Structure formats: C-alpha cells, structure tokens
Amino acid sequence: MRLFLIFLIFFPFFFKAQLLDNSDCLVFSDAPFFYEKFIKQNQIKQIVGVISTKKSLQVIEQRNLVNTYVFDQEGRLSKQYRSFNGSTSKDTTFITYYYNAQGAVEVQRTSDSYGFFSNNYTFNENGDIASKTYCRDENLSSRNNFKLGKQHVIVQETFSYEISDSTKSKSTYNSHGKKYQTITSFYNEHGLKYKEEKKLLINKKKSITHYNYDDKGNVKEKTVYPNFNKPYHTTTKYQYDSLGNLEYIDEYKNDTHITHKEIIYNKSTLLMKALLIQDIETNYIKIIKYSYQYW
C-alpha cells in the first residue's frame, strides 16, 4: 500500500541516500543500522527525530518526543535514546555502544526502569562472538552520562562454530558449559544467507527463518516461523530504489498486513528526512521528522 498522500504538503521532496544498512534486517532496531562510511564522510554528529502522530480523520498532533542517534568521528553509532510517555510522565531509554579495536560492538548498555543492564561480548580470531555476558551495571552519574560503578555478572553464554562451504553452525552453551541451542545458517552460491534454523536441544523446538533477495542482493523478504510445527509466521517485505536505498517496509502476521513504513529522503541533502509508520487496521500514523548536526 502506497499511501500518505496527505503528507506531500509537509514533505514535498523525495530522494534517496545511502544512509541505512539493512543487510541484517535491523533498521530502526536497538542495534547499529547506519552505514558508518556514509556517516563519517558526511561528518554527521547527531540525528534528531521529532515525533508527531495522526489518528484517522484527525489533525497531526505534536508529541514532544524524540528519537536521537549520536555518532563518533569514525561514523559509528555511539548512543541512541528514545523518549516515550510512561504511566505518569515522559521517560527516556538510553542505549550506548562501545567498540573494540576491530570496530565490533563489545559492550551494548541499555537503561530500563531498574537502572542499567549491559551485554558484553568477546570475539574469536575469526571475528565471531565467543562469549556474551549479561550484567546489571551500577551507574555513578546521570542516565545520560553513564559512569560504571560495580558490575554484577548475571549470565554468561559461550559459543562455538562449525563452518563449511555453504553452512555455518553456531552452538550456544549456558553458564555451566552445557550446550542447549544450535543455529545453522545456509548460504547460496553467491554467499547470501537464504535460511536459518534454530534448534533447542532439550525440547527439540525448531524455528526457521527464510530470506529472499532482489537482483542487487538486497533482502526483499524475511519470513519467520517461530515454531516450525505450527503454521503461524511473520513476514517483513522490503522495497528499494534503483540505487539500493531502502524505501518501504511492510510487516505481516500470517497473511494479514499489520504495519507499513515509508522512508522519505531530502532531495537537496540526500539525507533521510522522515519516517512514516502506519498501523494498517486503525490508520494511526507516527511521523518522525529528522534534523542533523555535524562535526
């Protein structure tokens, strides 16, 4: 569905920019999802998204909420924070990223209603994750300027890998060193992952994810069967322009269209100008308008 014509008067220019990295289907998630080279070359320091909403047949309402992304001078996402309306007042979630010498995220720290928790990673010689440690972190400063005090280790998992020409299998071990899960990725002759199988060894539950690609190797469809013994599945469809820039995201539960997202780019700057998110059933629309700060 290609709707939102009403917004043409607010966003008159449509263009594309190599800003978003959707190779792992993680755009607009808690993980970094920007092309670091693009951010660095354009010396982008911060992207601020101001949120407004529109209910069906009503006017646009300003929400006084923001989504903000902060980058270092290497173009890496160093922090993102999202404000939202809590039960009694406005609140903010902070996510901070710390990188190792190879540029991989070694610590991802997130605020919640109880304070802060972090996922801490180590890597093997191939750059694959060797361990993941979940911690609760004491903060000696403000929420926006975290300073680590005592760190409480809660759970640590370790991983091993088996690799062939067309598959890569990842085994997960719990805190006691017992293997409980395997994830096997299958690759085609072009090196693109077309299927992923996750198996829990104890209850033998299996989930399967399928990937389909367009002619340029961009993921155009991702379908997840969380329990392969049941017909329920979710599908996400992606559409790109001729240069490979992500334009539309459509989400389905079974065959029911749930959410439609449109990414609008500024013709004069080639930067993302807005994200429009439509709930299909209610026609409730969230509008996020972006502005930029530079180094």
C-alpha positions as CSV (number, residue, x, y, z in Angstrom):
1,M,0.0,0.0,0.0
2,R,1.5,3.3,-1.1
3,L,-0.5,5.8,1.0
4,F,0.4,9.0,2.9
5,L,-0.5,11.4,0.0
6,I,-1.7,13.9,2.7
7,F,1.9,14.3,3.7
8,L,3.1,15.6,0.4
9,I,2.3,19.1,1.5
10,F,4.6,18.6,4.5
11,F,7.4,16.6,2.7
12,P,7.4,17.8,-0.9
13,F,10.8,16.4,-1.9
14,F,11.6,12.7,-2.2
15,F,15.1,11.4,-2.8
16,K,17.4,8.7,-1.7
17,A,20.6,8.4,0.3
18,Q,23.0,5.6,1.2
19,L,22.4,6.1,4.9
20,L,20.6,2.9,6.2
21,D,22.2,-0.5,6.3
22,N,19.5,-3.2,6.1
23,S,21.8,-6.2,5.3
24,D,20.9,-7.8,8.6
25,C,17.2,-6.6,8.6
26,L,18.0,-4.5,11.7
27,V,16.9,-1.0,10.6
28,F,15.3,1.1,13.3
29,S,16.2,-1.5,15.9
30,D,18.4,-1.4,19.1
31,A,21.4,-2.5,17.0
32,P,23.5,0.0,14.9
33,F,22.0,0.2,11.5
34,F,23.7,3.0,9.7
35,Y,26.4,2.9,7.1
36,E,29.5,4.0,9.0
37,K,31.3,5.1,5.9
38,F,28.4,7.4,4.9
39,I,28.1,8.9,8.4
40,K,31.9,9.5,8.6
41,Q,32.2,11.0,5.1
42,N,29.4,13.4,5.7
43,Q,30.7,14.3,9.2
44,I,27.3,13.6,10.8
45,K,27.4,14.0,14.6
46,Q,23.8,13.6,15.5
47,I,20.4,12.8,14.0
48,V,17.4,14.0,15.9
49,G,13.9,12.7,15.1
50,V,10.9,14.7,16.4
51,I,7.8,12.6,16.8
52,S,4.2,13.6,15.9
53,T,1.1,11.4,15.4
54,K,-2.1,11.4,13.4
55,K,-5.2,9.5,14.2
56,S,-7.7,8.6,11.4
57,L,-9.6,11.7,10.2
58,Q,-7.8,14.0,12.8
59,V,-5.1,16.6,12.5
60,I,-1.4,15.9,13.2
61,E,-0.6,16.1,16.9
62,Q,2.9,17.1,18.3
63,R,4.0,14.6,20.9
64,N,7.1,16.4,22.4
65,L,9.0,13.1,22.0
66,V,12.3,12.4,20.2
67,N,14.4,9.6,18.8
68,T,18.1,10.7,18.7
69,Y,21.2,9.0,17.3
70,V,24.7,10.2,18.3
71,F,27.8,9.2,16.3
72,D,31.6,9.4,16.9
73,Q,34.0,10.8,14.4
74,E,34.6,7.4,12.8
75,G,30.9,7.3,11.9
76,R,29.9,4.7,14.5
77,L,26.7,4.9,16.4
78,S,27.8,5.7,20.0
79,K,24.4,6.3,21.5
80,Q,20.7,6.3,20.7
81,Y,17.9,7.4,23.0
82,R,14.2,7.3,22.7
83,S,11.7,9.3,24.8
84,F,8.2,7.9,25.4
85,N,5.2,8.6,27.5
86,G,5.3,6.5,30.7
87,S,2.4,5.7,33.0
88,T,2.8,9.1,34.9
89,S,5.3,11.2,32.9
90,K,7.7,11.2,29.9
91,D,10.6,8.9,30.2
92,T,13.7,8.1,28.1
93,T,15.5,4.9,27.1
94,F,19.3,5.2,26.6
95,I,21.4,2.7,24.6
96,T,25.2,3.2,24.5
97,Y,27.7,1.3,22.3
98,Y,31.4,0.6,22.9
99,Y,33.6,-0.8,20.2
100,N,36.8,-2.9,20.2
101,A,39.9,-2.1,18.0
102,Q,38.3,-4.1,15.1
103,G,35.2,-1.9,15.1
104,A,32.8,-4.6,16.6
105,V,30.4,-3.7,19.4
106,E,31.9,-5.2,22.6
107,V,29.5,-3.6,25.1
108,Q,25.9,-2.5,24.5
109,R,24.4,-0.8,27.6
110,T,20.7,-0.1,27.9
111,S,18.7,1.8,30.6
112,D,15.4,0.4,32.0
113,S,13.1,1.1,34.9
114,Y,15.6,-0.6,37.3
115,G,18.7,1.1,36.2
116,F,21.1,-0.2,33.5
117,F,22.0,-3.6,32.0
118,S,24.7,-4.5,29.5
119,N,25.6,-7.2,27.1
120,N,29.3,-7.7,26.9
121,Y,31.0,-9.6,24.1
122,T,34.3,-11.2,23.4
123,F,35.4,-12.5,19.9
124,N,37.4,-15.3,18.4
125,E,40.2,-15.0,15.8
126,N,37.6,-15.0,13.0
127,G,35.7,-12.1,14.5
128,D,32.7,-14.3,15.6
129,I,31.2,-13.8,19.1
130,A,33.0,-16.1,21.5
131,S,31.0,-15.1,24.6
132,K,28.2,-12.9,25.7
133,T,27.8,-11.8,29.3
134,Y,24.7,-10.1,30.7
135,C,25.3,-7.7,33.6
136,R,23.5,-5.3,35.8
137,D,25.5,-2.1,35.9
138,E,25.7,0.4,38.8
139,N,25.7,4.0,37.5
140,L,27.7,6.6,39.4
141,S,26.5,9.5,37.3
142,S,23.4,10.6,35.4
143,R,21.4,8.5,32.9
144,N,22.7,10.5,30.0
145,N,26.3,10.4,31.2
146,F,26.8,6.9,32.5
147,K,29.8,6.1,34.7
148,L,30.3,2.5,35.6
149,G,30.5,1.5,39.3
150,K,30.1,-2.1,40.4
151,Q,29.1,-4.5,37.6
152,H,27.1,-7.6,38.6
153,V,27.6,-10.6,36.3
154,I,24.2,-12.4,35.9
155,V,24.5,-14.8,33.0
156,Q,27.4,-15.8,30.6
157,E,27.0,-17.8,27.4
158,T,29.8,-19.1,25.2
159,F,29.7,-20.1,21.6
160,S,31.5,-22.4,19.2
161,Y,31.2,-22.7,15.4
162,E,31.4,-25.2,12.6
163,I,31.8,-23.8,9.1
164,S,31.6,-25.5,5.7
165,D,31.3,-24.1,2.1
166,S,27.6,-23.5,2.4
167,T,26.7,-23.6,6.1
168,K,27.7,-22.0,9.4
169,S,26.6,-23.6,12.6
170,K,26.7,-21.8,15.9
171,S,26.4,-23.7,19.2
172,T,25.4,-21.9,22.4
173,Y,26.5,-23.1,25.9
174,N,24.9,-21.9,29.1
175,S,26.7,-20.7,32.3
176,H,27.5,-24.3,33.2
177,G,29.1,-25.0,29.9
178,K,26.2,-27.2,28.6
179,K,25.2,-26.9,25.0
180,Y,21.5,-26.0,24.7
181,Q,21.0,-24.5,21.3
182,T,22.3,-24.6,17.7
183,I,21.7,-22.0,15.0
184,T,22.6,-23.1,11.4
185,S,22.8,-20.6,8.6
186,F,22.6,-21.8,5.0
187,Y,24.2,-19.8,2.1
188,N,23.7,-19.9,-1.6
189,E,26.4,-19.8,-4.3
190,H,26.6,-16.0,-4.0
191,G,27.3,-16.1,-0.3
192,L,23.8,-14.9,0.7
193,K,22.1,-16.4,3.6
194,Y,18.8,-17.9,2.4
195,K,17.8,-19.9,5.5
196,E,18.4,-20.1,9.3
197,E,17.4,-22.9,11.5
198,K,17.4,-22.5,15.3
199,K,17.0,-25.7,17.5
200,L,16.6,-26.0,21.2
201,L,18.2,-29.3,22.2
202,I,16.1,-30.1,25.3
203,N,12.5,-29.7,24.0
204,K,13.5,-30.0,20.3
205,K,11.7,-26.9,19.4
206,K,12.8,-25.5,16.0
207,S,12.3,-22.1,14.4
208,I,13.1,-21.3,10.8
209,T,13.8,-18.0,9.0
210,H,13.8,-17.7,5.2
211,Y,15.4,-14.8,3.3
212,N,14.8,-13.7,-0.3
213,Y,16.8,-11.2,-2.3
214,D,16.3,-8.8,-5.2
215,D,18.6,-8.7,-8.3
216,K,21.1,-6.5,-6.5
217,G,21.4,-8.7,-3.4
218,N,19.3,-6.7,-1.1
219,V,17.0,-8.6,1.3
220,K,13.5,-8.2,-0.1
221,E,11.6,-10.6,2.2
222,K,12.2,-12.2,5.6
223,T,9.8,-14.8,6.8
224,V,10.0,-16.3,10.4
225,Y,8.3,-19.4,11.6
226,P,8.9,-19.2,15.4
227,N,7.6,-22.7,15.9
228,F,8.1,-24.8,12.8
229,N,5.4,-27.3,13.9
230,K,2.8,-24.5,13.8
231,P,1.6,-22.5,10.8
232,Y,1.9,-19.1,12.5
233,H,4.6,-16.9,10.8
234,T,5.6,-13.3,10.4
235,T,6.8,-11.7,7.1
236,T,8.7,-8.5,6.5
237,K,8.9,-7.1,3.0
238,Y,11.5,-4.5,1.9
239,Q,11.5,-2.3,-1.2
240,Y,14.5,-0.3,-2.5
241,D,15.0,2.3,-5.2
242,S,17.3,1.7,-8.2
243,L,20.4,2.7,-6.1
244,G,19.6,0.2,-3.3
245,N,18.2,2.7,-0.8
246,L,15.5,1.3,1.5
247,E,12.1,3.0,0.8
248,Y,9.3,0.8,2.2
249,I,8.9,-1.8,4.9
250,D,5.7,-3.8,5.2
251,E,5.1,-6.2,8.1
252,Y,2.6,-9.1,8.1
253,K,1.3,-11.6,10.6
254,N,0.4,-14.7,8.6
255,D,-1.2,-13.0,5.6
256,T,-2.6,-10.0,7.4
257,H,-0.9,-6.7,6.7
258,I,-0.1,-5.1,10.1
259,T,2.3,-2.2,9.5
260,H,3.5,0.0,6.6
261,K,6.6,2.2,6.9
262,E,7.9,4.8,4.4
263,I,11.3,6.4,4.5
264,I,11.5,9.8,2.9
265,Y,14.7,11.4,1.8
266,N,15.6,15.1,1.3
267,K,16.3,15.9,-2.4
268,S,18.8,18.7,-1.6
269,T,20.9,17.0,1.0
270,L,20.3,13.3,0.1
271,L,19.6,12.6,3.8
272,M,16.7,10.8,5.4
273,K,14.0,13.4,6.1
274,A,11.2,11.5,7.7
275,L,9.9,8.1,8.7
276,L,6.2,7.4,8.5
277,I,4.8,4.4,10.3
278,Q,1.2,3.4,9.6
279,D,-0.9,0.9,11.6
280,I,-3.0,-0.6,8.9
281,E,-6.0,-1.6,11.0
282,T,-6.5,1.7,12.7
283,N,-4.8,4.0,10.2
284,Y,-2.9,5.5,13.1
285,I,0.3,7.1,11.8
286,K,3.5,8.1,13.6
287,I,5.6,10.7,11.9
288,I,9.3,11.2,12.7
289,K,11.0,14.2,11.1
290,Y,14.8,14.3,11.2
291,S,17.3,17.1,11.6
292,Y,21.1,16.8,11.6
293,Q,24.1,18.2,13.4
294,Y,27.7,17.9,12.1
295,W,31.2,17.7,13.4
